[in-house]
Amino acid sequence: MHLIIDGYSSNQKILQDEDFLHNLLEDFPSKINMTKIS
């Protein structure tokens, strides 16, 4: 299974926030019972 996030219509400030995106990619997989592989 792969996680794909469509950010096309998202808030541009959020998409440019490196800390937010890093935290999202660090924390979200475990919240939906996925295993990070990299």
CHARMM internal coordinates of N, CA and C (Angstrom, degrees):
IC EDIT
DIST 1 N 1 CA 1.4387
DIST 1 CA 1 C 1.5259
ANGL 1 N 1 CA 1 C 107.72
DIST 1 C 2 N 1.3205
ANGL 1 CA 1 C 2 N 116.71
DIHE 1 N 1 CA 1 C 2 N 143.02
DIST 2 N 2 CA 1.4569
ANGL 1 C 2 N 2 CA 122.89
DIHE 1 CA 1 C 2 N 2 CA 177.69
DIST 2 CA 2 C 1.5171
ANGL 2 N 2 CA 2 C 109.29
DIHE 1 C 2 N 2 CA 2 C -120.67
DIST 2 C 3 N 1.2957
ANGL 2 CA 2 C 3 N 115.65
DIHE 2 N 2 CA 2 C 3 N 147.46
DIST 3 N 3 CA 1.4621
ANGL 2 C 3 N 3 CA 121.63
DIHE 2 CA 2 C 3 N 3 CA 175.44
DIST 3 CA 3 C 1.5218
ANGL 3 N 3 CA 3 C 107.92
DIHE 2 C 3 N 3 CA 3 C -101.10
DIST 3 C 4 N 1.3198
ANGL 3 CA 3 C 4 N 116.84
DIHE 3 N 3 CA 3 C 4 N 121.03
DIST 4 N 4 CA 1.4627
ANGL 3 C 4 N 4 CA 122.17
DIHE 3 CA 3 C 4 N 4 CA 178.27
DIST 4 CA 4 C 1.5170
ANGL 4 N 4 CA 4 C 107.70
DIHE 3 C 4 N 4 CA 4 C -121.27
DIST 4 C 5 N 1.3215
ANGL 4 CA 4 C 5 N 115.78
DIHE 4 N 4 CA 4 C 5 N 129.73
DIST 5 N 5 CA 1.4602
ANGL 4 C 5 N 5 CA 120.90
DIHE 4 CA 4 C 5 N 5 CA 179.22
DIST 5 CA 5 C 1.5224
ANGL 5 N 5 CA 5 C 108.18
DIHE 4 C 5 N 5 CA 5 C -114.41
DIST 5 C 6 N 1.3208
ANGL 5 CA 5 C 6 N 117.11
DIHE 5 N 5 CA 5 C 6 N 120.42
DIST 6 N 6 CA 1.4627
ANGL 5 C 6 N 6 CA 122.39
DIHE 5 CA 5 C 6 N 6 CA 177.51
DIST 6 CA 6 C 1.5218
ANGL 6 N 6 CA 6 C 108.17
DIHE 5 C 6 N 6 CA 6 C -91.68
DIST 6 C 7 N 1.3127
ANGL 6 CA 6 C 7 N 116.62
DIHE 6 N 6 CA 6 C 7 N 107.64
DIST 7 N 7 CA 1.4587
ANGL 6 C 7 N 7 CA 120.87
DIHE 6 CA 6 C 7 N 7 CA -177.71
DIST 7 CA 7 C 1.5117
ANGL 7 N 7 CA 7 C 113.46
DIHE 6 C 7 N 7 CA 7 C -104.14
DIST 7 C 8 N 1.3342
ANGL 7 CA 7 C 8 N 117.39
DIHE 7 N 7 CA 7 C 8 N 16.22
DIST 8 N 8 CA 1.4676
ANGL 7 C 8 N 8 CA 121.13
DIHE 7 CA 7 C 8 N 8 CA -174.39
DIST 8 CA 8 C 1.5186
ANGL 8 N 8 CA 8 C 112.99
DIHE 7 C 8 N 8 CA 8 C -55.88
DIST 8 C 9 N 1.3216
ANGL 8 CA 8 C 9 N 117.50
DIHE 8 N 8 CA 8 C 9 N -46.10
DIST 9 N 9 CA 1.4661
ANGL 8 C 9 N 9 CA 120.01
DIHE 8 CA 8 C 9 N 9 CA -176.43
DIST 9 CA 9 C 1.5267
ANGL 9 N 9 CA 9 C 111.95
DIHE 8 C 9 N 9 CA 9 C -101.35
DIST 9 C 10 N 1.3295
ANGL 9 CA 9 C 10 N 116.80
DIHE 9 N 9 CA 9 C 10 N 18.23
DIST 10 N 10 CA 1.4631
ANGL 9 C 10 N 10 CA 120.89
DIHE 9 CA 9 C 10 N 10 CA -178.00
DIST 10 CA 10 C 1.5202
ANGL 10 N 10 CA 10 C 111.58
DIHE 9 C 10 N 10 CA 10 C -81.81
DIST 10 C 11 N 1.3074
ANGL 10 CA 10 C 11 N 114.28
DIHE 10 N 10 CA 10 C 11 N 165.48
DIST 11 N 11 CA 1.4540
ANGL 10 C 11 N 11 CA 122.10
DIHE 10 CA 10 C 11 N 11 CA 176.00
DIST 11 CA 11 C 1.5318
ANGL 11 N 11 CA 11 C 109.18
DIHE 10 C 11 N 11 CA 11 C -61.01
DIST 11 C 12 N 1.3250
ANGL 11 CA 11 C 12 N 117.57
DIHE 11 N 11 CA 11 C 12 N 122.62
DIST 12 N 12 CA 1.4623
ANGL 11 C 12 N 12 CA 121.76
DIHE 11 CA 11 C 12 N 12 CA -176.81
DIST 12 CA 12 C 1.5254
ANGL 12 N 12 CA 12 C 112.77
DIHE 11 C 12 N 12 CA 12 C -63.35
DIST 12 C 13 N 1.3343
ANGL 12 CA 12 C 13 N 117.83
DIHE 12 N 12 CA 12 C 13 N -32.32
DIST 13 N 13 CA 1.4655
ANGL 12 C 13 N 13 CA 120.13
DIHE 12 CA 12 C 13 N 13 CA 178.60
DIST 13 CA 13 C 1.5219
ANGL 13 N 13 CA 13 C 110.69
DIHE 12 C 13 N 13 CA 13 C -64.37
DIST 13 C 14 N 1.3230
ANGL 13 CA 13 C 14 N 116.59
DIHE 13 N 13 CA 13 C 14 N -39.63
DIST 14 N 14 CA 1.4684
ANGL 13 C 14 N 14 CA 120.39
DIHE 13 CA 13 C 14 N 14 CA 178.72
DIST 14 CA 14 C 1.5284
ANGL 14 N 14 CA 14 C 110.10
DIHE 13 C 14 N 14 CA 14 C -66.15
DIST 14 C 15 N 1.3304
ANGL 14 CA 14 C 15 N 117.09
DIHE 14 N 14 CA 14 C 15 N -41.40
DIST 15 N 15 CA 1.4621
ANGL 14 C 15 N 15 CA 120.19
DIHE 14 CA 14 C 15 N 15 CA -178.67
DIST 15 CA 15 C 1.5247
ANGL 15 N 15 CA 15 C 112.39
DIHE 14 C 15 N 15 CA 15 C -68.19
DIST 15 C 16 N 1.3190
ANGL 15 CA 15 C 16 N 117.69
DIHE 15 N 15 CA 15 C 16 N -20.20
DIST 16 N 16 CA 1.4647
ANGL 15 C 16 N 16 CA 121.53
DIHE 15 CA 15 C 16 N 16 CA 178.94
DIST 16 CA 16 C 1.5272
ANGL 16 N 16 CA 16 C 112.44
DIHE 15 C 16 N 16 CA 16 C -97.04
DIST 16 C 17 N 1.3205
ANGL 16 CA 16 C 17 N 117.33
DIHE 16 N 16 CA 16 C 17 N -1.05
DIST 17 N 17 CA 1.4644
ANGL 16 C 17 N 17 CA 122.39
DIHE 16 CA 16 C 17 N 17 CA -178.93
DIST 17 CA 17 C 1.5322
ANGL 17 N 17 CA 17 C 109.12
DIHE 16 C 17 N 17 CA 17 C -88.30
DIST 17 C 18 N 1.3335
ANGL 17 CA 17 C 18 N 116.12
DIHE 17 N 17 CA 17 C 18 N 98.77
DIST 18 N 18 CA 1.4643
ANGL 17 C 18 N 18 CA 120.48
DIHE 17 CA 17 C 18 N 18 CA -175.74
DIST 18 CA 18 C 1.5208
ANGL 18 N 18 CA 18 C 112.77
DIHE 17 C 18 N 18 CA 18 C -61.37
DIST 18 C 19 N 1.3253
ANGL 18 CA 18 C 19 N 117.33
DIHE 18 N 18 CA 18 C 19 N -38.14
DIST 19 N 19 CA 1.4696
ANGL 18 C 19 N 19 CA 119.96
DIHE 18 CA 18 C 19 N 19 CA 179.40
DIST 19 CA 19 C 1.5204
ANGL 19 N 19 CA 19 C 110.99
DIHE 18 C 19 N 19 CA 19 C -64.14
DIST 19 C 20 N 1.3301
ANGL 19 CA 19 C 20 N 116.89
DIHE 19 N 19 CA 19 C 20 N -43.73
DIST 20 N 20 CA 1.4671
ANGL 19 C 20 N 20 CA 120.85
DIHE 19 CA 19 C 20 N 20 CA 178.79
DIST 20 CA 20 C 1.5299
ANGL 20 N 20 CA 20 C 110.55
DIHE 19 C 20 N 20 CA 20 C -60.63
DIST 20 C 21 N 1.3360
ANGL 20 CA 20 C 21 N 116.41
DIHE 20 N 20 CA 20 C 21 N -47.97
DIST 21 N 21 CA 1.4642
ANGL 20 C 21 N 21 CA 119.98
DIHE 20 CA 20 C 21 N 21 CA -178.02
DIST 21 CA 21 C 1.5265
ANGL 21 N 21 CA 21 C 111.72
DIHE 20 C 21 N 21 CA 21 C -65.11
DIST 21 C 22 N 1.3139
ANGL 21 CA 21 C 22 N 116.83
DIHE 21 N 21 CA 21 C 22 N -40.57
DIST 22 N 22 CA 1.4674
ANGL 21 C 22 N 22 CA 120.16
DIHE 21 CA 21 C 22 N 22 CA 177.90
DIST 22 CA 22 C 1.5283
ANGL 22 N 22 CA 22 C 110.35
DIHE 21 C 22 N 22 CA 22 C -61.25
DIST 22 C 23 N 1.3248
ANGL 22 CA 22 C 23 N 116.28
DIHE 22 N 22 CA 22 C 23 N -47.38
DIST 23 N 23 CA 1.4675
ANGL 22 C 23 N 23 CA 120.09
DIHE 22 CA 22 C 23 N 23 CA 179.73
DIST 23 CA 23 C 1.5228
ANGL 23 N 23 CA 23 C 111.35
DIHE 22 C 23 N 23 CA 23 C -63.64
DIST 23 C 24 N 1.3194
ANGL 23 CA 23 C 24 N 117.06
DIHE 23 N 23 CA 23 C 24 N -39.66
DIST 24 N 24 CA 1.4649
ANGL 23 C 24 N 24 CA 120.73
DIHE 23 CA 23 C 24 N 24 CA 177.88
DIST 24 CA 24 C 1.5254
ANGL 24 N 24 CA 24 C 110.41
DIHE 23 C 24 N 24 CA 24 C -59.31
DIST 24 C 25 N 1.3329
ANGL 24 CA 24 C 25 N 116.34
DIHE 24 N 24 CA 24 C 25 N -48.24
DIST 25 N 25 CA 1.4632
ANGL 24 C 25 N 25 CA 119.95
DIHE 24 CA 24 C 25 N 25 CA -177.71
DIST 25 CA 25 C 1.5247
ANGL 25 N 25 CA 25 C 112.55
DIHE 24 C 25 N 25 CA 25 C -71.55
DIST 25 C 26 N 1.3129
ANGL 25 CA 25 C 26 N 117.48
DIHE 25 N 25 CA 25 C 26 N -24.63
DIST 26 N 26 CA 1.4646
ANGL 25 C 26 N 26 CA 121.00
DIHE 25 CA 25 C 26 N 26 CA 176.44
DIST 26 CA 26 C 1.5251
ANGL 26 N 26 CA 26 C 111.53
DIHE 25 C 26 N 26 CA 26 C -76.96
DIST 26 C 27 N 1.3234
ANGL 26 CA 26 C 27 N 117.43
DIHE 26 N 26 CA 26 C 27 N -42.39
DIST 27 N 27 CA 1.4658
ANGL 26 C 27 N 27 CA 122.09
DIHE 26 CA 26 C 27 N 27 CA -169.50
DIST 27 CA 27 C 1.5296
ANGL 27 N 27 CA 27 C 115.00
DIHE 26 C 27 N 27 CA 27 C -96.12
DIST 27 C 28 N 1.3125
ANGL 27 CA 27 C 28 N 117.62
DIHE 27 N 27 CA 27 C 28 N -33.49
DIST 28 N 28 CA 1.4660
ANGL 27 C 28 N 28 CA 120.49
DIHE 27 CA 27 C 28 N 28 CA -171.05
DIST 28 CA 28 C 1.5301
ANGL 28 N 28 CA 28 C 114.07
DIHE 27 C 28 N 28 CA 28 C -63.77
DIST 28 C 29 N 1.3330
ANGL 28 CA 28 C 29 N 119.57
DIHE 28 N 28 CA 28 C 29 N -43.70
DIST 29 N 29 CA 1.4729
ANGL 28 C 29 N 29 CA 118.12
DIHE 28 CA 28 C 29 N 29 CA -177.98
DIST 29 CA 29 C 1.5304
ANGL 29 N 29 CA 29 C 113.90
DIHE 28 C 29 N 29 CA 29 C -54.60
DIST 29 C 30 N 1.3186
ANGL 29 CA 29 C 30 N 117.73
DIHE 29 N 29 CA 29 C 30 N -41.35
DIST 30 N 30 CA 1.4687
ANGL 29 C 30 N 30 CA 118.97
DIHE 29 CA 29 C 30 N 30 CA -179.38
DIST 30 CA 30 C 1.5266
ANGL 30 N 30 CA 30 C 111.58
DIHE 29 C 30 N 30 CA 30 C -68.96
DIST 30 C 31 N 1.3170
ANGL 30 CA 30 C 31 N 116.95
DIHE 30 N 30 CA 30 C 31 N -28.07
DIST 31 N 31 CA 1.4675
ANGL 30 C 31 N 31 CA 119.89
DIHE 30 CA 30 C 31 N 31 CA 179.37
DIST 31 CA 31 C 1.5213
ANGL 31 N 31 CA 31 C 112.19
DIHE 30 C 31 N 31 CA 31 C -71.03
DIST 31 C 32 N 1.3378
ANGL 31 CA 31 C 32 N 116.79
DIHE 31 N 31 CA 31 C 32 N -23.52
DIST 32 N 32 CA 1.4644
ANGL 31 C 32 N 32 CA 119.72
DIHE 31 CA 31 C 32 N 32 CA 178.68
DIST 32 CA 32 C 1.5358
ANGL 32 N 32 CA 32 C 111.13
DIHE 31 C 32 N 32 CA 32 C -112.23
DIST 32 C 33 N 1.3396
ANGL 32 CA 32 C 33 N 115.05
DIHE 32 N 32 CA 32 C 33 N 22.82
DIST 33 N 33 CA 1.4703
ANGL 32 C 33 N 33 CA 122.72
DIHE 32 CA 32 C 33 N 33 CA 175.77
DIST 33 CA 33 C 1.5265
ANGL 33 N 33 CA 33 C 113.77
DIHE 32 C 33 N 33 CA 33 C 58.84
DIST 33 C 34 N 1.3349
ANGL 33 CA 33 C 34 N 116.38
DIHE 33 N 33 CA 33 C 34 N 41.15
DIST 34 N 34 CA 1.4597
ANGL 33 C 34 N 34 CA 121.43
DIHE 33 CA 33 C 34 N 34 CA 173.74
DIST 34 CA 34 C 1.5244
ANGL 34 N 34 CA 34 C 108.31
DIHE 33 C 34 N 34 CA 34 C -108.33
DIST 34 C 35 N 1.3160
ANGL 34 CA 34 C 35 N 116.22
DIHE 34 N 34 CA 34 C 35 N 158.84
DIST 35 N 35 CA 1.4582
ANGL 34 C 35 N 35 CA 122.21
DIHE 34 CA 34 C 35 N 35 CA 177.79
DIST 35 CA 35 C 1.5205
ANGL 35 N 35 CA 35 C 108.90
DIHE 34 C 35 N 35 CA 35 C -108.46
DIST 35 C 36 N 1.3347
ANGL 35 CA 35 C 36 N 116.43
DIHE 35 N 35 CA 35 C 36 N 126.28
DIST 36 N 36 CA 1.4620
ANGL 35 C 36 N 36 CA 120.17
DIHE 35 CA 35 C 36 N 36 CA 176.06
DIST 36 CA 36 C 1.5208
ANGL 36 N 36 CA 36 C 108.42
DIHE 35 C 36 N 36 CA 36 C -74.88
DIST 36 C 37 N 1.3211
ANGL 36 CA 36 C 37 N 116.60
DIHE 36 N 36 CA 36 C 37 N 139.13
DIST 37 N 37 CA 1.4606
ANGL 36 C 37 N 37 CA 119.64
DIHE 36 CA 36 C 37 N 37 CA 178.04
DIST 37 CA 37 C 1.5238
ANGL 37 N 37 CA 37 C 111.99
DIHE 36 C 37 N 37 CA 37 C -114.21
DIST 37 C 38 N 1.2897
ANGL 37 CA 37 C 38 N 118.29
DIHE 37 N 37 CA 37 C 38 N -5.48
DIST 38 N 38 CA 1.4711
ANGL 37 C 38 N 38 CA 120.15
DIHE 37 CA 37 C 38 N 38 CA 175.81
DIST 38 CA 38 C 1.5030
ANGL 38 N 38 CA 38 C 110.49
DIHE 37 C 38 N 38 CA 38 C -154.99
END
COOR INIT
IC SEED 1 N 1 CA 1 C
IC BUILD
